[in-house]
């Protein structure tokens, strides 16, 4: 078995992650309301081969077994999201007690197994009632999200201290409202999309305020995608070009990391994004920027891949193709472990906050062999390479708090249905049987090796 001992701080958080809609199933049980992804799955051709997320990985019914898998993996933390329509079926109003009971059982089960819960409030799973009210286009949406946060905090805040507010806001705003590939599947004019983006950031700020008020010693971050560049060489010019690409305007401004993270970190909207959007950008006040910029405890980063970047003739970033035959995932994403050094370095330089990798993983074409084993060697290699790059950042003094592997289970991969498998555990979606993969064992043994005391001959 190919395992490694890593040189991380003793309190480094080893974790694994999931999201509610992708695994829970039970889409219309125990009072859960219709969700935006339930509705999106009804659209012809919206999801690969007409797949639906109704069943997911049946986590709602198999909670105990899945918590045992988390405990046996040896991670110290589990990042999960709560389903807004399961808790507030109509987006507002009276909470669904059975929905809250489920998350009580989840949190209590984690704590009983010695695993720390890290709760994500919004991982794209909104009530369809919220969408009927205009979703994040509605100026009242920050208040509704704050109310949802308050319900969660008052029910679980006595046991859950760690929170993420929004997961990948660019995906549910750009993907859901501009390009229509995600729920709610709209293709709106740019000014409406930007207004929704601003409201989503205000919702983040309101949510942080609620958590600070309701949860003693709350630890709070956001989980954006970190769209980074990797220097094509170690020359100062290429390093600076990659740094600029990472937090500068690098194409569509809504996919620019800094559009989301600069306001949340107190820097306001980036000037180059404001120039790009011009009059399409909604009016906002200094007090609104102050609301967005609530103090956070860490910089969370969903970090998967990154392009090679060099300095062009004018010094501006220029993307360089990877050599032919370079490794790629089943999703056709380049395999770029170096991003876990460079992106982390650039983020710490810019914001001065401890870094936590909130998602990292790959899709591969896994299946159960004739011997009953799942030998996902690509994932094993991917995992060890990315952790090694993160270790390099940590050794250079960057405060790397932890790493959450995506994902615990094969699951419903949004508009790609069940085609893409990201799990450490294989799920047969007909029988819902779980089979831990080789990567599960390697991750477990690497965690054990890192935690064990060093010995000398």
Secondary structure, 3 states (H helix, E strand, C coil): CCCCCCCCCCCCEEEEECCHHHHCCCCCCCCCCCEHHHHHHCCCCCCHHHCCCCCCCCCCCCHHHHHHHHHHHCCCEEEEECCHHHHCCCCCCCCCHHHHHHHHHHHHHHHHCCCEEEEEEECCCCEHHHHHCCHHHCCCHHHHHHHHHHHHHHHHCCCCCEEEEEECHHHHHHHHHHCCCCCCCCCCCHHHHHHHHHHHHHHHHHHHHHHHHHCCCCEEEEEEECCCEEECCCCHHHHHHHHHHHHCCCCCHHHCHHHHHHHHCCCCCCHHHHHHHHHHCCCCCHHHHHHHCCCCCCEEEECCCCEEEEECCCCCEEEECCCCCCCECCCCCECCCCHHHHHHHHHHHHHCCCEEEEECCCCCCCCCCCCCCCCCHHHHHHHHHHHHHHHHHHHCCCCEEEEEEECCECCCCHHHCCCCCCCCEEECCCCCCEEECHHHHHHHHHHHHHHCCCCCC
